[in-house]
Amino acid sequence: MAPYLGVALLALAVVTMGLCLALVVQSRQIARLGERLASITAGEGGRSLEAVLGAHLDKVLEVSRELDGLTVRTAAAEAGVRRSFQRIGMVRFNPFEDTGSNQSFALALLDGREDGIVVSSLHSRSGTRVYAKAVVGGRAEATLSSEEAEAVEIARSQSLGRAALAERVGQSDRGAASGA
């Protein structure tokens, strides 16, 4: 056994050196892994990765609940917008020869479903009269004058949120406007 003792010691020394080298390599890899873990949990007060991931999951669930709330609020806001006046049409005209300019008007105010009102103002030297008529689905519940009908059509033709104005020049009476 004595002749093999030197070879055995040499083999053990080589194996020991290999194991020491492997230990150094493993130590470096563990150190790098520790640094990566520390960078992942940076700012988290040294908590474990499980605690950090749990906190992130809680945050994701909180954001999801907030998103659900915003979805409900958005739907309510959209329903309210559909009921607000979105389409506006106005026609200015001169119904009487004795007045100076187009001071009379028909104003149509419609919502997204084309429901609303038509307000008319007839101005003369002796006074001003104001009338209002309901509009449902783009159709008036009462007979409209030609100017009122034109105001409703202008409003119906508008893209959402835009107003339009038509001005009739040189008309001596309301009946003459029916041909326009």
C-alpha positions as CSV (number, residue, x, y, z in Angstrom):
1,M,0.0,0.0,0.0
2,A,3.0,2.3,0.5
3,P,3.8,2.5,-3.2
4,Y,0.2,3.6,-3.9
5,L,0.0,6.1,-1.0
6,G,1.8,8.8,-2.9
7,V,-0.5,8.4,-5.9
8,A,-3.6,8.3,-3.6
9,L,-2.4,11.5,-1.9
10,L,-1.8,13.1,-5.2
11,A,-5.3,12.0,-6.5
12,L,-6.9,13.3,-3.2
13,A,-5.0,16.6,-3.6
14,V,-6.3,17.0,-7.2
15,V,-9.8,16.1,-6.2
16,T,-9.6,18.5,-3.2
17,M,-8.3,21.3,-5.5
18,G,-11.1,20.5,-8.0
19,L,-13.7,20.7,-5.1
20,C,-12.2,23.9,-3.9
21,L,-12.4,25.4,-7.4
22,A,-16.0,24.1,-7.7
23,L,-16.7,25.7,-4.2
24,V,-15.3,29.1,-5.4
25,V,-17.4,28.9,-8.6
26,Q,-20.5,28.0,-6.7
27,S,-19.9,30.7,-4.1
28,R,-19.6,33.3,-7.0
29,Q,-22.9,32.0,-8.5
30,I,-24.6,32.2,-5.2
31,A,-23.3,35.7,-4.6
32,R,-24.6,36.8,-8.1
33,L,-28.0,35.1,-7.4
34,G,-28.1,36.9,-4.1
35,E,-27.4,40.2,-5.8
36,R,-30.2,39.6,-8.4
37,L,-32.6,38.7,-5.6
38,A,-31.6,41.8,-3.7
39,S,-32.3,43.9,-6.9
40,I,-35.7,42.3,-7.3
41,T,-36.6,43.1,-3.7
42,A,-34.9,46.5,-3.7
43,G,-36.9,49.0,-1.9
44,E,-38.9,46.3,-0.2
45,G,-37.1,46.5,3.1
46,G,-35.3,43.2,2.8
47,R,-38.5,41.2,2.7
48,S,-38.6,37.7,1.2
49,L,-39.4,37.2,-2.4
50,E,-42.6,35.6,-1.4
51,A,-43.7,38.6,0.6
52,V,-42.7,40.9,-2.3
53,L,-44.7,38.8,-4.8
54,G,-47.7,38.8,-2.4
55,A,-47.6,42.5,-2.1
56,H,-47.5,42.9,-5.9
57,L,-50.4,40.5,-6.3
58,D,-52.4,42.5,-3.7
59,K,-51.6,45.6,-5.8
60,V,-52.8,44.0,-9.0
61,L,-56.1,42.9,-7.3
62,E,-56.5,46.5,-6.0
63,V,-56.0,47.9,-9.5
64,S,-58.4,45.4,-10.9
65,R,-61.1,46.5,-8.4
66,E,-60.5,50.2,-9.3
67,L,-60.8,49.3,-13.0
68,D,-64.1,47.7,-12.3
69,G,-65.3,50.8,-10.5
70,L,-64.1,53.0,-13.3
71,T,-66.0,50.8,-15.8
72,V,-69.3,51.3,-13.8
73,R,-68.7,55.1,-13.5
74,T,-67.9,55.3,-17.2
75,A,-71.1,53.5,-18.2
76,A,-73.1,55.9,-15.9
77,A,-71.4,58.9,-17.5
78,E,-72.1,57.6,-21.0
79,A,-75.7,57.1,-20.1
80,G,-75.9,60.7,-18.9
81,V,-74.2,62.1,-22.0
82,R,-76.8,60.3,-24.2
83,R,-79.5,62.3,-22.4
84,S,-77.7,65.7,-22.8
85,F,-78.1,68.0,-25.7
86,Q,-75.6,67.1,-28.3
87,R,-77.1,68.3,-31.5
88,I,-78.0,71.9,-32.0
89,G,-79.6,73.6,-35.0
90,M,-80.6,77.2,-35.3
91,V,-82.4,79.1,-38.0
92,R,-82.6,82.9,-37.9
93,F,-85.2,84.6,-40.0
94,N,-87.3,87.8,-40.4
95,P,-91.0,86.8,-40.2
96,F,-92.4,90.4,-40.6
97,E,-91.7,93.2,-43.0
98,D,-91.7,95.9,-40.3
99,T,-88.7,94.5,-38.4
100,G,-85.2,95.4,-39.3
101,S,-83.2,92.1,-39.4
102,N,-83.3,88.4,-38.7
103,Q,-84.0,88.8,-35.0
104,S,-86.5,85.8,-34.9
105,F,-85.1,82.3,-34.5
106,A,-85.9,78.6,-34.3
107,L,-83.5,76.6,-32.0
108,A,-83.6,72.8,-32.0
109,L,-81.8,71.1,-29.0
110,L,-81.5,67.3,-29.4
111,D,-79.9,64.5,-27.4
112,G,-78.2,61.4,-28.7
113,R,-81.5,59.7,-29.3
114,E,-82.8,62.8,-31.2
115,D,-85.2,63.7,-28.3
116,G,-85.4,67.3,-27.2
117,I,-87.1,70.6,-27.9
118,V,-87.6,73.3,-30.5
119,V,-87.7,76.8,-29.1
120,S,-89.0,79.5,-31.4
121,S,-88.9,83.3,-30.9
122,L,-90.9,85.6,-33.1
123,H,-89.7,89.2,-32.9
124,S,-91.8,92.1,-34.0
125,R,-91.9,95.8,-33.3
126,S,-94.7,95.3,-30.8
127,G,-93.2,92.4,-28.9
128,T,-91.5,89.0,-28.9
129,R,-93.3,85.7,-28.6
130,V,-91.5,82.5,-27.5
131,Y,-92.8,79.0,-28.3
132,A,-91.5,75.5,-27.4
133,K,-92.4,72.1,-28.9
134,A,-91.2,68.7,-27.9
135,V,-89.2,66.4,-30.3
136,V,-89.1,62.7,-29.8
137,G,-86.9,60.5,-32.0
138,G,-86.3,63.4,-34.4
139,R,-90.0,64.0,-34.9
140,A,-92.1,66.8,-33.3
141,E,-95.2,66.0,-31.3
142,A,-96.8,69.2,-32.7
143,T,-96.9,70.7,-36.2
144,L,-93.7,72.6,-36.9
145,S,-93.2,75.8,-39.0
146,S,-90.8,75.5,-41.9
147,E,-88.1,77.3,-39.8
148,E,-88.6,74.9,-36.9
149,A,-88.5,71.9,-39.2
150,E,-85.3,73.2,-40.7
151,A,-83.7,73.8,-37.3
152,V,-84.6,70.1,-36.4
153,E,-83.1,68.8,-39.6
154,I,-79.9,70.9,-39.1
155,A,-79.6,69.5,-35.6
156,R,-80.2,65.9,-36.7
157,S,-77.6,66.3,-39.4
158,Q,-74.9,67.5,-37.0
159,S,-72.2,65.2,-35.8
160,L,-72.1,65.1,-32.0
161,G,-71.2,68.2,-30.2
162,R,-71.4,70.6,-33.2
163,A,-73.9,73.4,-33.7
164,A,-75.1,74.8,-37.0
165,L,-76.7,78.1,-37.9
166,A,-78.7,78.9,-40.9
167,E,-79.8,82.5,-41.6
168,R,-82.6,83.3,-44.0
169,V,-82.3,86.6,-45.7
170,G,-85.0,88.7,-47.3
171,Q,-88.1,86.7,-46.4
172,S,-91.2,88.8,-45.8
173,D,-93.3,86.2,-44.0
174,R,-93.1,82.8,-42.4
175,G,-95.1,81.2,-45.2
176,A,-92.5,82.1,-47.8
177,A,-90.0,79.9,-45.9
178,S,-91.8,76.7,-46.6
179,G,-90.3,76.5,-50.1
180,A,-86.7,76.5,-48.8
